[in-house]
Amino acid sequence: MNMNKPLFAQMVDWETQGMVRAEARKGQRPGKAPREKVIKEFMAQREEMSKLSPDRPRFSFFSRAYHPCIRSLSELKKTMLNDLILETHHRDRHLLLRSVTQSYRDNGAFSIVEDENGDVMWLELYYQDRQRDVEDIVKEGSVLIVKEPYLRPNGEGGHGIYVDQVSDLIRLPEYDERIPAAWRSDGSDLQLSAESWKTKGNDYFNSRMYDNAIECYTRGLDCSPTTDEIRALGLKRSIAFIKTKQFAAALADADSAIAATGPTEKALTRKVQALYNLDRFQECCEILKGLLEENPSNAAAQNELARATERLAEQETGSYEFKKFHEAANKLRPPLLDHATYIGPVVVKEAGSYGRGLFTTKEVKAGDLLLCAKAFGFAFADPEHRRDVTMVYKMELIRAISQKMYANPSLTSVITDLHADGYKSVDVAEVDGKPVVDTFQIERIIDANAFGSQNSAAQNHIEETLYKREGIAINQDKSSFHSLGVWPMTSHANHSCYANSQSSITGDMLILRATQDIPANTEITLAYKDPVPDFDEERTRFRSWNFVCDCPLCKDAHNTCKRIHNNRVHLRKQATSRYARSSTIKREALAASLEQTYARPPTLVPRVALFDIYLDLARDYMRKQQPEKAVAAALKTFESLGFVIEGGELPHVPGTQLVVKHWGMFQDESAECWTVLVCVYSVLAPEICQKAEEYARVAYRMAVGEDETFEETPYHVIRQGRVVEVGEGRGRIGLLAL
Ligand SMILES: C[S@@+](CC[C@H](N)C(=O)[O-])C[C@H]1O[C@@H](n2cnc3c(N)ncnc32)[C@H](O)[C@@H]1O
């Protein structure tokens, strides 16, 4: 390894060289390794791993894409470890294996397994549920079937069975008939009564081994139980399904229990739990109201009804207490917020050559809520322990999504319907009664559709705009995201650099708001990346999404001759240089020259190279106590972004209203720019101050999704003409003290 390179680059080198060495071993039989040696090495490795800090940097590398098994187990021949060939997917085979060691977890769940010949090998299970104990995934002595096993060489001469596809693994319960007699424990008597199966299931349940518990309850239900036993087993299995997040199955069991012995409080309570997790809040409310009619003092039902009623209002009308988002996102780890999804006036439709797109169903105003959605899948790294590389987040997100799909097959199409950038998956949804989930399809879908975010949109906005500009240290490493998630409805929005909507994320909730007035039946666009002032690289910026942007900005950049383009880049460099920053006159002149490099009006082609120069001038004029000039520069900022604003100039003509006639391009800095205007108007044009403040709130709402926290921001203090102190000796933000 080249130790001068960053650690991650070293790891990539190491992995690349390892892949080449592994490739060279393709087709070889690894041969038998002495059992004791393999187990001893594994245990030593396990011991080493247990000593490492849980927040050590972790790395993951993906296997080459391969499809999950779509054949029934009955069609696959059994093979033995000694017959496996390196770097090969044994497509028509399966392995019957028993774990012979305790397991450990790193990016996967690792253990040593044996076959019926007593040969042993390393087993690596990926994308297994992280919420579960590793013992529940591979317990020592447990028996597994791996369908179409893949023997992967590692770069150091070793090898292991890699299972990247969750649906390729079958865990056999202790008493499964497929377990060879020699591997059965003495107590694995299969002729139990329903009651005994229930007891056995409860033991597993109490040890948090929910899969085994579910199997026992299922066995109990299969051996002619009495009506009472059906209810008891069904209810127990239902809660085990909830623990494993199989909510549709949990609901079906609660319903069966109700059908067997009537709507008991316990069965209805279980049903409510399942319905809540399936976002069926209306039904939750109805059942809870019924329960409270029977027993008005049922405190748990009262609380649940209050919670479900809030969710229902959110889901139906988009009425949220947004302040709670930030509180919860700062408190909960992971920040999975208890809120419902609201889909506002939007619908997915065909969008010509872009594939599908998101469209308005009615006219909306700038700042209106288009949707507020909970992530389908969400991976989070606590800022305190954020040493993982981005690929690990991605791996966590693949895990979250594949587990959710595997546990809830009816939700699969929500993800598989998303744009997968040409990836062709298998067309079989279920085999042997179990869903087929394709990890590599999910990976592609994440590449094309996931959003990265910081934890709190409001906090992030202030830090990224005001604090950063003022050089105030932010107590966090901002080099990468805290989280990665998929919000399926929002993923249908196509890109435009001159977008008409803006998303913001807090915890696992994404808010999408209009940034312009949008007529009914119009495509809603999102900027996948912020436009850059230098459009040189523009046409390649979306290579990872496989398209070339043809928005008005990109088209204009493309049609601008090289000489003018170079001049623009040169002027901008000068205008943002330290030299120009010390002279407002110089910058005014450079801004005027930059204006000349644009041929089309800013309403059609916003002047991305210019707006922040004007905003900087506005700040300077504020500091220099030149309010009229500050207003002129702030209005120029908006004009450069394509806004048409009337009634804002000074001196103010009494009786004239301040009005945005046309909303331009959204920028995070808009709220600050409005704040400059509010600040000056409050002294020199009080008549229009309130309107400017309303616009500041709208701009803030676009940036962070809500304006309930507006009063708590530095904008609010700045607009009162005061300097804001940020943290102990960390810095000051101030515009003007008139
Ligand atoms: C997140 S998806 C957007 C929804 C997608 N159009 C669909 O049919 O589901 C991203 C993909 O949409 C297409 N797309 C988005 N914006 C585009 C644009 N401005 N021009 C061309 N294609 C675009 C590209 O194929 C891109 O990889």
The ligand as an SDF file (V2000), in Angstrom:
LIG
                    3D

 27 29  0  0  0  0  0  0  0  0999 V2000
  -34.4430   10.0590  -10.3630 C   0  0  0  0  0  0  0  0  0  0  0  0
  -34.8540    9.5960  -11.9680 S   0  0  0  0  0  0  0  0  0  0  0  0
  -36.1310   10.7140  -12.3860 C   0  0  0  0  0  0  0  0  0  0  0  0
  -37.3970   10.0100  -12.8130 C   0  0  0  0  0  0  0  0  0  0  0  0
  -37.2810    9.2550  -14.0950 C   0  0  0  0  0  0  0  0  0  0  0  0
  -37.4230   10.1480  -15.2540 N   0  0  0  0  0  0  0  0  0  0  0  0
  -38.3160    8.1480  -14.1760 C   0  0  0  0  0  0  0  0  0  0  0  0
  -38.7760    7.8400  -15.2620 O   0  0  0  0  0  0  0  0  0  0  0  0
  -38.6300    7.5620  -13.1500 O   0  0  0  0  0  0  0  0  0  0  0  0
  -33.4350   10.1840  -12.8090 C   0  0  0  0  0  0  0  0  0  0  0  0
  -33.3970    9.8270  -14.2670 C   0  0  0  0  0  0  0  0  0  0  0  0
  -34.3740   10.5710  -15.0020 O   0  0  0  0  0  0  0  0  0  0  0  0
  -33.8330   11.0370  -16.2400 C   0  0  0  0  0  0  0  0  0  0  0  0
  -33.7050   12.5050  -16.1690 N   0  0  0  0  0  0  0  0  0  0  0  0
  -33.8750   13.2880  -15.1020 C   0  0  0  0  0  0  0  0  0  0  0  0
  -33.7070   14.5740  -15.4010 N   0  0  0  0  0  0  0  0  0  0  0  0
  -33.3910   14.6230  -16.7130 C   0  0  0  0  0  0  0  0  0  0  0  0
  -33.0790   15.6900  -17.6100 C   0  0  0  0  0  0  0  0  0  0  0  0
  -33.0580   16.9490  -17.2240 N   0  0  0  0  0  0  0  0  0  0  0  0
  -32.8090   15.3530  -18.8990 N   0  0  0  0  0  0  0  0  0  0  0  0
  -32.8440   14.0710  -19.3130 C   0  0  0  0  0  0  0  0  0  0  0  0
  -33.1210   13.0160  -18.5010 N   0  0  0  0  0  0  0  0  0  0  0  0
  -33.3980   13.2940  -17.2100 C   0  0  0  0  0  0  0  0  0  0  0  0
  -32.4560   10.3880  -16.3440 C   0  0  0  0  0  0  0  0  0  0  0  0
  -32.6250    9.1740  -17.0110 O   0  0  0  0  0  0  0  0  0  0  0  0
  -32.0820   10.1580  -14.8990 C   0  0  0  0  0  0  0  0  0  0  0  0
  -31.1320    9.1270  -14.7350 O   0  0  0  0  0  0  0  0  0  0  0  0
  1  2  1  0
  2  3  1  0
  2 10  1  0
  3  4  1  0
  4  5  1  0
  5  6  1  0
  5  7  1  0
  7  8  2  0
  7  9  1  0
 10 11  1  0
 11 12  1  0
 11 26  1  0
 12 13  1  0
 13 14  1  0
 13 24  1  0
 14 15  1  0
 14 23  1  0
 15 16  2  0
 16 17  1  0
 17 18  1  0
 17 23  2  0
 18 19  1  0
 18 20  2  0
 20 21  1  0
 21 22  2  0
 22 23  1  0
 24 25  1  0
 24 26  1  0
 26 27  1  0
M  CHG  2   2   1   9  -1
M  END
$$$$
